[in-house]
Amino acid sequence: MVGTVNANHEHFEAGVRDMAIAQTEFPGWFERLPTPVSGLDNRRETFGYVGAPGVIKVFLEIRPLDSSIR
């Protein structure tokens, strides 16, 4: 996964804490966090998820992760 975050260490810790609280209050929430869309040919599909009920974060999987890469 590639991404950027504009936050300091305290913000990171607060985010981890908030996600743990959300998982406790709303079991299963964290597992539903990412909504994958596979392949660049389907990239336009990602926009269909904007504002859709139950969608939290959409990501585009360019290709399956190669488990031999570490």
mmJSON file of the N, C-alpha and C atoms, coordinates in Angstrom:
{"data_MODEL":{"atom_site":{
"group_PDB":["ATOM","ATOM","ATOM","ATOM","ATOM","ATOM","ATOM","ATOM","ATOM","ATOM","ATOM","ATOM","ATOM","ATOM","ATOM","ATOM","ATOM","ATOM","ATOM","ATOM","ATOM","ATOM","ATOM","ATOM","ATOM","ATOM","ATOM","ATOM","ATOM","ATOM","ATOM","ATOM","ATOM","ATOM","ATOM","ATOM","ATOM","ATOM","ATOM","ATOM","ATOM","ATOM","ATOM","ATOM","ATOM","ATOM","ATOM","ATOM","ATOM","ATOM","ATOM","ATOM","ATOM","ATOM","ATOM","ATOM","ATOM","ATOM","ATOM","ATOM","ATOM","ATOM","ATOM","ATOM","ATOM","ATOM","ATOM","ATOM","ATOM","ATOM","ATOM","ATOM","ATOM","ATOM","ATOM","ATOM","ATOM","ATOM","ATOM","ATOM","ATOM","ATOM","ATOM","ATOM","ATOM","ATOM","ATOM","ATOM","ATOM","ATOM","ATOM","ATOM","ATOM","ATOM","ATOM","ATOM","ATOM","ATOM","ATOM","ATOM","ATOM","ATOM","ATOM","ATOM","ATOM","ATOM","ATOM","ATOM","ATOM","ATOM","ATOM","ATOM","ATOM","ATOM","ATOM","ATOM","ATOM","ATOM","ATOM","ATOM","ATOM","ATOM","ATOM","ATOM","ATOM","ATOM","ATOM","ATOM","ATOM","ATOM","ATOM","ATOM","ATOM","ATOM","ATOM","ATOM","ATOM","ATOM","ATOM","ATOM","ATOM","ATOM","ATOM","ATOM","ATOM","ATOM","ATOM","ATOM","ATOM","ATOM","ATOM","ATOM","ATOM","ATOM","ATOM","ATOM","ATOM","ATOM","ATOM","ATOM","ATOM","ATOM","ATOM","ATOM","ATOM","ATOM","ATOM","ATOM","ATOM","ATOM","ATOM","ATOM","ATOM","ATOM","ATOM","ATOM","ATOM","ATOM","ATOM","ATOM","ATOM","ATOM","ATOM","ATOM","ATOM","ATOM","ATOM","ATOM","ATOM","ATOM","ATOM","ATOM","ATOM","ATOM","ATOM","ATOM","ATOM","ATOM","ATOM","ATOM","ATOM","ATOM","ATOM","ATOM","ATOM","ATOM","ATOM","ATOM","ATOM","ATOM"],
"id":[1,2,3,4,5,6,7,8,9,10,11,12,13,14,15,16,17,18,19,20,21,22,23,24,25,26,27,28,29,30,31,32,33,34,35,36,37,38,39,40,41,42,43,44,45,46,47,48,49,50,51,52,53,54,55,56,57,58,59,60,61,62,63,64,65,66,67,68,69,70,71,72,73,74,75,76,77,78,79,80,81,82,83,84,85,86,87,88,89,90,91,92,93,94,95,96,97,98,99,100,101,102,103,104,105,106,107,108,109,110,111,112,113,114,115,116,117,118,119,120,121,122,123,124,125,126,127,128,129,130,131,132,133,134,135,136,137,138,139,140,141,142,143,144,145,146,147,148,149,150,151,152,153,154,155,156,157,158,159,160,161,162,163,164,165,166,167,168,169,170,171,172,173,174,175,176,177,178,179,180,181,182,183,184,185,186,187,188,189,190,191,192,193,194,195,196,197,198,199,200,201,202,203,204,205,206,207,208,209,210],
"type_symbol":["N","C","C","N","C","C","N","C","C","N","C","C","N","C","C","N","C","C","N","C","C","N","C","C","N","C","C","N","C","C","N","C","C","N","C","C","N","C","C","N","C","C","N","C","C","N","C","C","N","C","C","N","C","C","N","C","C","N","C","C","N","C","C","N","C","C","N","C","C","N","C","C","N","C","C","N","C","C","N","C","C","N","C","C","N","C","C","N","C","C","N","C","C","N","C","C","N","C","C","N","C","C","N","C","C","N","C","C","N","C","C","N","C","C","N","C","C","N","C","C","N","C","C","N","C","C","N","C","C","N","C","C","N","C","C","N","C","C","N","C","C","N","C","C","N","C","C","N","C","C","N","C","C","N","C","C","N","C","C","N","C","C","N","C","C","N","C","C","N","C","C","N","C","C","N","C","C","N","C","C","N","C","C","N","C","C","N","C","C","N","C","C","N","C","C","N","C","C","N","C","C","N","C","C","N","C","C","N","C","C"],
"label_atom_id":["N","CA","C","N","CA","C","N","CA","C","N","CA","C","N","CA","C","N","CA","C","N","CA","C","N","CA","C","N","CA","C","N","CA","C","N","CA","C","N","CA","C","N","CA","C","N","CA","C","N","CA","C","N","CA","C","N","CA","C","N","CA","C","N","CA","C","N","CA","C","N","CA","C","N","CA","C","N","CA","C","N","CA","C","N","CA","C","N","CA","C","N","CA","C","N","CA","C","N","CA","C","N","CA","C","N","CA","C","N","CA","C","N","CA","C","N","CA","C","N","CA","C","N","CA","C","N","CA","C","N","CA","C","N","CA","C","N","CA","C","N","CA","C","N","CA","C","N","CA","C","N","CA","C","N","CA","C","N","CA","C","N","CA","C","N","CA","C","N","CA","C","N","CA","C","N","CA","C","N","CA","C","N","CA","C","N","CA","C","N","CA","C","N","CA","C","N","CA","C","N","CA","C","N","CA","C","N","CA","C","N","CA","C","N","CA","C","N","CA","C","N","CA","C","N","CA","C","N","CA","C","N","CA","C","N","CA","C","N","CA","C","N","CA","C"],
"label_alt_id":[null,null,null,null,null,null,null,null,null,null,null,null,null,null,null,null,null,null,null,null,null,null,null,null,null,null,null,null,null,null,null,null,null,null,null,null,null,null,null,null,null,null,null,null,null,null,null,null,null,null,null,null,null,null,null,null,null,null,null,null,null,null,null,null,null,null,null,null,null,null,null,null,null,null,null,null,null,null,null,null,null,null,null,null,null,null,null,null,null,null,null,null,null,null,null,null,null,null,null,null,null,null,null,null,null,null,null,null,null,null,null,null,null,null,null,null,null,null,null,null,null,null,null,null,null,null,null,null,null,null,null,null,null,null,null,null,null,null,null,null,null,null,null,null,null,null,null,null,null,null,null,null,null,null,null,null,null,null,null,null,null,null,null,null,null,null,null,null,null,null,null,null,null,null,null,null,null,null,null,null,null,null,null,null,null,null,null,null,null,null,null,null,null,null,null,null,null,null,null,null,null,null,null,null,null,null,null,null,null,null],
"label_comp_id":["MET","MET","MET","VAL","VAL","VAL","GLY","GLY","GLY","THR","THR","THR","VAL","VAL","VAL","ASN","ASN","ASN","ALA","ALA","ALA","ASN","ASN","ASN","HIS","HIS","HIS","GLU","GLU","GLU","HIS","HIS","HIS","PHE","PHE","PHE","GLU","GLU","GLU","ALA","ALA","ALA","GLY","GLY","GLY","VAL","VAL","VAL","ARG","ARG","ARG","ASP","ASP","ASP","MET","MET","MET","ALA","ALA","ALA","ILE","ILE","ILE","ALA","ALA","ALA","GLN","GLN","GLN","THR","THR","THR","GLU","GLU","GLU","PHE","PHE","PHE","PRO","PRO","PRO","GLY","GLY","GLY","TRP","TRP","TRP","PHE","PHE","PHE","GLU","GLU","GLU","ARG","ARG","ARG","LEU","LEU","LEU","PRO","PRO","PRO","THR","THR","THR","PRO","PRO","PRO","VAL","VAL","VAL","SER","SER","SER","GLY","GLY","GLY","LEU","LEU","LEU","ASP","ASP","ASP","ASN","ASN","ASN","ARG","ARG","ARG","ARG","ARG","ARG","GLU","GLU","GLU","THR","THR","THR","PHE","PHE","PHE","GLY","GLY","GLY","TYR","TYR","TYR","VAL","VAL","VAL","GLY","GLY","GLY","ALA","ALA","ALA","PRO","PRO","PRO","GLY","GLY","GLY","VAL","VAL","VAL","ILE","ILE","ILE","LYS","LYS","LYS","VAL","VAL","VAL","PHE","PHE","PHE","LEU","LEU","LEU","GLU","GLU","GLU","ILE","ILE","ILE","ARG","ARG","ARG","PRO","PRO","PRO","LEU","LEU","LEU","ASP","ASP","ASP","SER","SER","SER","SER","SER","SER","ILE","ILE","ILE","ARG","ARG","ARG"],
"label_asym_id":["A","A","A","A","A","A","A","A","A","A","A","A","A","A","A","A","A","A","A","A","A","A","A","A","A","A","A","A","A","A","A","A","A","A","A","A","A","A","A","A","A","A","A","A","A","A","A","A","A","A","A","A","A","A","A","A","A","A","A","A","A","A","A","A","A","A","A","A","A","A","A","A","A","A","A","A","A","A","A","A","A","A","A","A","A","A","A","A","A","A","A","A","A","A","A","A","A","A","A","A","A","A","A","A","A","A","A","A","A","A","A","A","A","A","A","A","A","A","A","A","A","A","A","A","A","A","A","A","A","A","A","A","A","A","A","A","A","A","A","A","A","A","A","A","A","A","A","A","A","A","A","A","A","A","A","A","A","A","A","A","A","A","A","A","A","A","A","A","A","A","A","A","A","A","A","A","A","A","A","A","A","A","A","A","A","A","A","A","A","A","A","A","A","A","A","A","A","A","A","A","A","A","A","A","A","A","A","A","A","A"],
"label_entity_id":["1","1","1","1","1","1","1","1","1","1","1","1","1","1","1","1","1","1","1","1","1","1","1","1","1","1","1","1","1","1","1","1","1","1","1","1","1","1","1","1","1","1","1","1","1","1","1","1","1","1","1","1","1","1","1","1","1","1","1","1","1","1","1","1","1","1","1","1","1","1","1","1","1","1","1","1","1","1","1","1","1","1","1","1","1","1","1","1","1","1","1","1","1","1","1","1","1","1","1","1","1","1","1","1","1","1","1","1","1","1","1","1","1","1","1","1","1","1","1","1","1","1","1","1","1","1","1","1","1","1","1","1","1","1","1","1","1","1","1","1","1","1","1","1","1","1","1","1","1","1","1","1","1","1","1","1","1","1","1","1","1","1","1","1","1","1","1","1","1","1","1","1","1","1","1","1","1","1","1","1","1","1","1","1","1","1","1","1","1","1","1","1","1","1","1","1","1","1","1","1","1","1","1","1","1","1","1","1","1","1"],
"label_seq_id":[1,1,1,2,2,2,3,3,3,4,4,4,5,5,5,6,6,6,7,7,7,8,8,8,9,9,9,10,10,10,11,11,11,12,12,12,13,13,13,14,14,14,15,15,15,16,16,16,17,17,17,18,18,18,19,19,19,20,20,20,21,21,21,22,22,22,23,23,23,24,24,24,25,25,25,26,26,26,27,27,27,28,28,28,29,29,29,30,30,30,31,31,31,32,32,32,33,33,33,34,34,34,35,35,35,36,36,36,37,37,37,38,38,38,39,39,39,40,40,40,41,41,41,42,42,42,43,43,43,44,44,44,45,45,45,46,46,46,47,47,47,48,48,48,49,49,49,50,50,50,51,51,51,52,52,52,53,53,53,54,54,54,55,55,55,56,56,56,57,57,57,58,58,58,59,59,59,60,60,60,61,61,61,62,62,62,63,63,63,64,64,64,65,65,65,66,66,66,67,67,67,68,68,68,69,69,69,70,70,70],
"pdbx_PDB_ins_code":[null,null,null,null,null,null,null,null,null,null,null,null,null,null,null,null,null,null,null,null,null,null,null,null,null,null,null,null,null,null,null,null,null,null,null,null,null,null,null,null,null,null,null,null,null,null,null,null,null,null,null,null,null,null,null,null,null,null,null,null,null,null,null,null,null,null,null,null,null,null,null,null,null,null,null,null,null,null,null,null,null,null,null,null,null,null,null,null,null,null,null,null,null,null,null,null,null,null,null,null,null,null,null,null,null,null,null,null,null,null,null,null,null,null,null,null,null,null,null,null,null,null,null,null,null,null,null,null,null,null,null,null,null,null,null,null,null,null,null,null,null,null,null,null,null,null,null,null,null,null,null,null,null,null,null,null,null,null,null,null,null,null,null,null,null,null,null,null,null,null,null,null,null,null,null,null,null,null,null,null,null,null,null,null,null,null,null,null,null,null,null,null,null,null,null,null,null,null,null,null,null,null,null,null,null,null,null,null,null,null],
"Cartn_x":[0.852,0.0,0.9,0.541,1.286,0.35,0.823,0.003,0.841,0.252,0.943,0.03,0.65,-0.085,0.644,-0.101,0.477,0.109,0.866,0.562,1.841,1.831,2.982,2.703,3.652,3.55,2.306,2.01,0.827,-0.461,-0.528,-1.716,-1.867,-0.742,-0.775,-1.321,-0.8,-1.275,-2.764,-3.202,-4.627,-5.475,-4.981,-5.705,-5.835,-4.756,-4.787,-5.781,-5.745,-6.666,-8.115,-8.367,-9.728,-10.243,-9.365,-9.793,-10.09,-9.304,-9.559,-10.902,-11.183,-12.469,-13.615,-13.46,-14.51,-14.747,-13.683,-13.835,-14.563,-14.327,-15.012,-16.486,-16.774,-18.161,-18.954,-18.271,-18.929,-18.179,-18.353,-17.605,-17.76,-16.64,-16.634,-16.386,-16.397,-16.198,-14.856,-13.822,-12.477,-12.302,-12.916,-12.827,-13.536,-14.53,-15.255,-14.631,-13.587,-12.955,-12.526,-11.723,-11.322,-12.326,-12.653,-13.471,-12.586,-12.171,-11.238,-11.915,-11.227,-11.601,-10.363,-10.517,-9.368,-9.092,-7.852,-7.376,-7.642,-6.693,-6.825,-7.991,-8.345,-9.475,-10.787,-10.832,-12.035,-11.927,-10.953,-10.685,-11.886,-12.698,-13.862,-14.891,-14.864,-15.769,-15.562,-14.331,-14.052,-14.928,-15.227,-16.037,-17.491,-17.933,-19.29,-19.516,-18.445,-18.551,-18.638,-18.338,-18.343,-19.751,-19.86,-21.134,-22.069,-21.624,-22.476,-22.622,-23.801,-24.014,-23.051,-22.468,-21.591,-20.162,-19.858,-18.499,-17.707,-16.551,-15.727,-14.507,-13.768,-12.545,-12.406,-12.241,-12.099,-10.639,-10.129,-8.773,-8.744,-7.825,-7.649,-6.443,-6.687,-5.614,-5.117,-3.903,-3.332,-3.098,-2.532,-2.346,-2.245,-2.534,-2.433,-1.023,-0.949,0.344,1.113,2.365,3.239,3.821,3.45,3.886,5.383,6.072,7.519,8.289,7.603,8.253,8.114,9.201,9.143,9.806],
"Cartn_y":[-1.16,0.0,1.226,2.185,3.426,4.56,5.43,6.563,7.577,8.69,9.712,10.184,10.641,11.167,12.413,13.449,14.672,14.741,13.996,13.935,13.647,14.056,13.753,12.484,12.111,10.881,10.877,11.99,12.066,11.862,12.421,12.238,10.782,10.127,8.719,7.89,8.134,7.404,7.65,8.884,9.202,8.456,8.339,7.608,6.133,5.537,4.126,3.937,4.835,4.767,4.905,5.861,6.074,4.869,4.245,3.062,1.901,1.761,0.696,0.925,2.161,2.485,2.207,2.611,2.378,0.879,0.076,-1.37,-1.963,-1.424,-1.904,-1.522,-0.301,0.183,-0.338,-0.572,-1.024,-2.234,-3.403,-4.596,-4.847,-5.192,-5.474,-4.258,-3.075,-1.846,-1.831,-2.227,-2.133,-3.055,-4.23,-5.161,-4.62,-3.757,-3.168,-1.862,-1.413,-0.134,-0.061,-1.008,-0.901,-1.572,-0.905,-1.477,-1.544,-2.757,-2.865,-2.81,-2.227,-2.268,-2.817,-3.889,-4.571,-4.123,-3.753,-3.471,-2.079,-1.58,-0.248,-0.161,-1.282,-1.258,-0.919,-1.14,-0.871,0.41,1.242,2.434,3.359,3.455,4.343,3.857,2.574,1.993,2.618,3.05,3.632,4.853,5.628,6.835,6.507,5.318,4.896,4.66,4.478,4.248,5.532,6.654,7.925,8.196,8.299,8.582,7.393,6.212,5.027,4.586,4.116,3.669,2.541,2.64,1.605,1.638,2.527,2.606,3.62,3.196,4.069,4.554,3.617,3.959,3.007,3.545,2.744,2.769,1.621,1.61,0.831,1.203,0.57,-0.356,-1.657,-2.643,-2.779,-2.322,-2.344,-3.783,-4.56,-5.994,-6.679,-7.972,-8.682,-8.607,-8.541,-8.477,-9.767,-9.648,-10.812,-11.157,-12.302,-12.684,-12.91,-13.052,-13.268,-11.973,-10.819,-9.525,-9.164,-8.831,-8.492,-7.171],
"Cartn_z":[0.0,0.0,0.0,-0.775,-0.852,-0.469,0.38,0.772,1.515,1.794,2.567,3.688,4.742,5.883,6.361,6.601,7.123,8.601,9.416,10.842,11.619,12.871,13.708,14.524,15.365,16.146,17.036,17.663,18.541,17.751,16.543,15.709,15.292,14.982,14.616,15.777,16.983,18.159,18.404,18.221,18.401,17.368,16.144,15.112,15.443,15.925,16.332,17.47,18.441,19.581,19.105,18.229,17.737,16.947,16.146,15.4,16.339,17.402,18.381,19.087,19.435,20.076,19.109,17.851,16.853,16.672,16.661,16.496,17.7,18.895,20.094,20.063,19.678,19.654,18.464,17.356,16.124,15.577,16.194,15.764,14.258,13.633,12.207,11.335,11.937,11.17,10.46,11.178,10.618,9.412,9.449,8.326,7.09,7.291,6.17,5.69,6.363,6.018,4.554,4.064,2.655,1.719,0.641,-0.429,-1.664,-2.05,-3.178,-4.54,-5.488,-6.906,-7.608,-8.359,-8.956,-10.383,-10.623,-11.971,-12.487,-13.259,-13.843,-14.817,-15.448,-16.376,-15.662,-14.369,-13.573,-12.754,-13.065,-12.244,-12.133,-13.157,-13.1,-12.084,-11.785,-10.795,-9.412,-9.126,-7.814,-7.551,-8.592,-8.418,-8.109,-8.494,-8.19,-6.711,-5.967,-4.532,-3.718,-4.316,-3.592,-3.056,-1.757,-1.115,-0.995,-1.424,-1.336,0.12,0.51,1.892,2.266,3.435,3.95,3.442,2.511,1.97,2.775,3.264,4.092,3.312,2.703,1.971,0.792,-0.403,-1.607,-2.038,-2.464,-3.009,-4.31,-5.148,-6.443,-6.369,-6.536,-6.533,-7.964,-8.225,-9.569,-10.014,-9.132,-9.374,-8.025,-7.976,-6.7,-6.114,-4.82,-4.138,-4.354,-4.746,-4.929,-3.575,-3.047,-1.699,-1.614,-2.748,-2.699,-2.48,-2.654,-2.438,-0.958,-0.349,1.075,1.301],
"occupancy":[1.0,1.0,1.0,1.0,1.0,1.0,1.0,1.0,1.0,1.0,1.0,1.0,1.0,1.0,1.0,1.0,1.0,1.0,1.0,1.0,1.0,1.0,1.0,1.0,1.0,1.0,1.0,1.0,1.0,1.0,1.0,1.0,1.0,1.0,1.0,1.0,1.0,1.0,1.0,1.0,1.0,1.0,1.0,1.0,1.0,1.0,1.0,1.0,1.0,1.0,1.0,1.0,1.0,1.0,1.0,1.0,1.0,1.0,1.0,1.0,1.0,1.0,1.0,1.0,1.0,1.0,1.0,1.0,1.0,1.0,1.0,1.0,1.0,1.0,1.0,1.0,1.0,1.0,1.0,1.0,1.0,1.0,1.0,1.0,1.0,1.0,1.0,1.0,1.0,1.0,1.0,1.0,1.0,1.0,1.0,1.0,1.0,1.0,1.0,1.0,1.0,1.0,1.0,1.0,1.0,1.0,1.0,1.0,1.0,1.0,1.0,1.0,1.0,1.0,1.0,1.0,1.0,1.0,1.0,1.0,1.0,1.0,1.0,1.0,1.0,1.0,1.0,1.0,1.0,1.0,1.0,1.0,1.0,1.0,1.0,1.0,1.0,1.0,1.0,1.0,1.0,1.0,1.0,1.0,1.0,1.0,1.0,1.0,1.0,1.0,1.0,1.0,1.0,1.0,1.0,1.0,1.0,1.0,1.0,1.0,1.0,1.0,1.0,1.0,1.0,1.0,1.0,1.0,1.0,1.0,1.0,1.0,1.0,1.0,1.0,1.0,1.0,1.0,1.0,1.0,1.0,1.0,1.0,1.0,1.0,1.0,1.0,1.0,1.0,1.0,1.0,1.0,1.0,1.0,1.0,1.0,1.0,1.0,1.0,1.0,1.0,1.0,1.0,1.0,1.0,1.0,1.0,1.0,1.0,1.0],
"B_iso_or_equiv":[0.0,0.0,0.0,0.0,0.0,0.0,0.0,0.0,0.0,0.0,0.0,0.0,0.0,0.0,0.0,0.0,0.0,0.0,0.0,0.0,0.0,0.0,0.0,0.0,0.0,0.0,0.0,0.0,0.0,0.0,0.0,0.0,0.0,0.0,0.0,0.0,0.0,0.0,0.0,0.0,0.0,0.0,0.0,0.0,0.0,0.0,0.0,0.0,0.0,0.0,0.0,0.0,0.0,0.0,0.0,0.0,0.0,0.0,0.0,0.0,0.0,0.0,0.0,0.0,0.0,0.0,0.0,0.0,0.0,0.0,0.0,0.0,0.0,0.0,0.0,0.0,0.0,0.0,0.0,0.0,0.0,0.0,0.0,0.0,0.0,0.0,0.0,0.0,0.0,0.0,0.0,0.0,0.0,0.0,0.0,0.0,0.0,0.0,0.0,0.0,0.0,0.0,0.0,0.0,0.0,0.0,0.0,0.0,0.0,0.0,0.0,0.0,0.0,0.0,0.0,0.0,0.0,0.0,0.0,0.0,0.0,0.0,0.0,0.0,0.0,0.0,0.0,0.0,0.0,0.0,0.0,0.0,0.0,0.0,0.0,0.0,0.0,0.0,0.0,0.0,0.0,0.0,0.0,0.0,0.0,0.0,0.0,0.0,0.0,0.0,0.0,0.0,0.0,0.0,0.0,0.0,0.0,0.0,0.0,0.0,0.0,0.0,0.0,0.0,0.0,0.0,0.0,0.0,0.0,0.0,0.0,0.0,0.0,0.0,0.0,0.0,0.0,0.0,0.0,0.0,0.0,0.0,0.0,0.0,0.0,0.0,0.0,0.0,0.0,0.0,0.0,0.0,0.0,0.0,0.0,0.0,0.0,0.0,0.0,0.0,0.0,0.0,0.0,0.0,0.0,0.0,0.0,0.0,0.0,0.0],
"pdbx_formal_charge":[null,null,null,null,null,null,null,null,null,null,null,null,null,null,null,null,null,null,null,null,null,null,null,null,null,null,null,null,null,null,null,null,null,null,null,null,null,null,null,null,null,null,null,null,null,null,null,null,null,null,null,null,null,null,null,null,null,null,null,null,null,null,null,null,null,null,null,null,null,null,null,null,null,null,null,null,null,null,null,null,null,null,null,null,null,null,null,null,null,null,null,null,null,null,null,null,null,null,null,null,null,null,null,null,null,null,null,null,null,null,null,null,null,null,null,null,null,null,null,null,null,null,null,null,null,null,null,null,null,null,null,null,null,null,null,null,null,null,null,null,null,null,null,null,null,null,null,null,null,null,null,null,null,null,null,null,null,null,null,null,null,null,null,null,null,null,null,null,null,null,null,null,null,null,null,null,null,null,null,null,null,null,null,null,null,null,null,null,null,null,null,null,null,null,null,null,null,null,null,null,null,null,null,null,null,null,null,null,null,null],
"auth_seq_id":[1,1,1,2,2,2,3,3,3,4,4,4,5,5,5,6,6,6,7,7,7,8,8,8,9,9,9,10,10,10,11,11,11,12,12,12,13,13,13,14,14,14,15,15,15,16,16,16,17,17,17,18,18,18,19,19,19,20,20,20,21,21,21,22,22,22,23,23,23,24,24,24,25,25,25,26,26,26,27,27,27,28,28,28,29,29,29,30,30,30,31,31,31,32,32,32,33,33,33,34,34,34,35,35,35,36,36,36,37,37,37,38,38,38,39,39,39,40,40,40,41,41,41,42,42,42,43,43,43,44,44,44,45,45,45,46,46,46,47,47,47,48,48,48,49,49,49,50,50,50,51,51,51,52,52,52,53,53,53,54,54,54,55,55,55,56,56,56,57,57,57,58,58,58,59,59,59,60,60,60,61,61,61,62,62,62,63,63,63,64,64,64,65,65,65,66,66,66,67,67,67,68,68,68,69,69,69,70,70,70],
"auth_comp_id":["MET","MET","MET","VAL","VAL","VAL","GLY","GLY","GLY","THR","THR","THR","VAL","VAL","VAL","ASN","ASN","ASN","ALA","ALA","ALA","ASN","ASN","ASN","HIS","HIS","HIS","GLU","GLU","GLU","HIS","HIS","HIS","PHE","PHE","PHE","GLU","GLU","GLU","ALA","ALA","ALA","GLY","GLY","GLY","VAL","VAL","VAL","ARG","ARG","ARG","ASP","ASP","ASP","MET","MET","MET","ALA","ALA","ALA","ILE","ILE","ILE","ALA","ALA","ALA","GLN","GLN","GLN","THR","THR","THR","GLU","GLU","GLU","PHE","PHE","PHE","PRO","PRO","PRO","GLY","GLY","GLY","TRP","TRP","TRP","PHE","PHE","PHE","GLU","GLU","GLU","ARG","ARG","ARG","LEU","LEU","LEU","PRO","PRO","PRO","THR","THR","THR","PRO","PRO","PRO","VAL","VAL","VAL","SER","SER","SER","GLY","GLY","GLY","LEU","LEU","LEU","ASP","ASP","ASP","ASN","ASN","ASN","ARG","ARG","ARG","ARG","ARG","ARG","GLU","GLU","GLU","THR","THR","THR","PHE","PHE","PHE","GLY","GLY","GLY","TYR","TYR","TYR","VAL","VAL","VAL","GLY","GLY","GLY","ALA","ALA","ALA","PRO","PRO","PRO","GLY","GLY","GLY","VAL","VAL","VAL","ILE","ILE","ILE","LYS","LYS","LYS","VAL","VAL","VAL","PHE","PHE","PHE","LEU","LEU","LEU","GLU","GLU","GLU","ILE","ILE","ILE","ARG","ARG","ARG","PRO","PRO","PRO","LEU","LEU","LEU","ASP","ASP","ASP","SER","SER","SER","SER","SER","SER","ILE","ILE","ILE","ARG","ARG","ARG"],
"auth_asym_id":["A","A","A","A","A","A","A","A","A","A","A","A","A","A","A","A","A","A","A","A","A","A","A","A","A","A","A","A","A","A","A","A","A","A","A","A","A","A","A","A","A","A","A","A","A","A","A","A","A","A","A","A","A","A","A","A","A","A","A","A","A","A","A","A","A","A","A","A","A","A","A","A","A","A","A","A","A","A","A","A","A","A","A","A","A","A","A","A","A","A","A","A","A","A","A","A","A","A","A","A","A","A","A","A","A","A","A","A","A","A","A","A","A","A","A","A","A","A","A","A","A","A","A","A","A","A","A","A","A","A","A","A","A","A","A","A","A","A","A","A","A","A","A","A","A","A","A","A","A","A","A","A","A","A","A","A","A","A","A","A","A","A","A","A","A","A","A","A","A","A","A","A","A","A","A","A","A","A","A","A","A","A","A","A","A","A","A","A","A","A","A","A","A","A","A","A","A","A","A","A","A","A","A","A","A","A","A","A","A","A"],
"auth_atom_id":["N","CA","C","N","CA","C","N","CA","C","N","CA","C","N","CA","C","N","CA","C","N","CA","C","N","CA","C","N","CA","C","N","CA","C","N","CA","C","N","CA","C","N","CA","C","N","CA","C","N","CA","C","N","CA","C","N","CA","C","N","CA","C","N","CA","C","N","CA","C","N","CA","C","N","CA","C","N","CA","C","N","CA","C","N","CA","C","N","CA","C","N","CA","C","N","CA","C","N","CA","C","N","CA","C","N","CA","C","N","CA","C","N","CA","C","N","CA","C","N","CA","C","N","CA","C","N","CA","C","N","CA","C","N","CA","C","N","CA","C","N","CA","C","N","CA","C","N","CA","C","N","CA","C","N","CA","C","N","CA","C","N","CA","C","N","CA","C","N","CA","C","N","CA","C","N","CA","C","N","CA","C","N","CA","C","N","CA","C","N","CA","C","N","CA","C","N","CA","C","N","CA","C","N","CA","C","N","CA","C","N","CA","C","N","CA","C","N","CA","C","N","CA","C","N","CA","C","N","CA","C","N","CA","C","N","CA","C","N","CA","C","N","CA","C"],
"pdbx_PDB_model_num":[1,1,1,1,1,1,1,1,1,1,1,1,1,1,1,1,1,1,1,1,1,1,1,1,1,1,1,1,1,1,1,1,1,1,1,1,1,1,1,1,1,1,1,1,1,1,1,1,1,1,1,1,1,1,1,1,1,1,1,1,1,1,1,1,1,1,1,1,1,1,1,1,1,1,1,1,1,1,1,1,1,1,1,1,1,1,1,1,1,1,1,1,1,1,1,1,1,1,1,1,1,1,1,1,1,1,1,1,1,1,1,1,1,1,1,1,1,1,1,1,1,1,1,1,1,1,1,1,1,1,1,1,1,1,1,1,1,1,1,1,1,1,1,1,1,1,1,1,1,1,1,1,1,1,1,1,1,1,1,1,1,1,1,1,1,1,1,1,1,1,1,1,1,1,1,1,1,1,1,1,1,1,1,1,1,1,1,1,1,1,1,1,1,1,1,1,1,1,1,1,1,1,1,1,1,1,1,1,1,1]
}}}
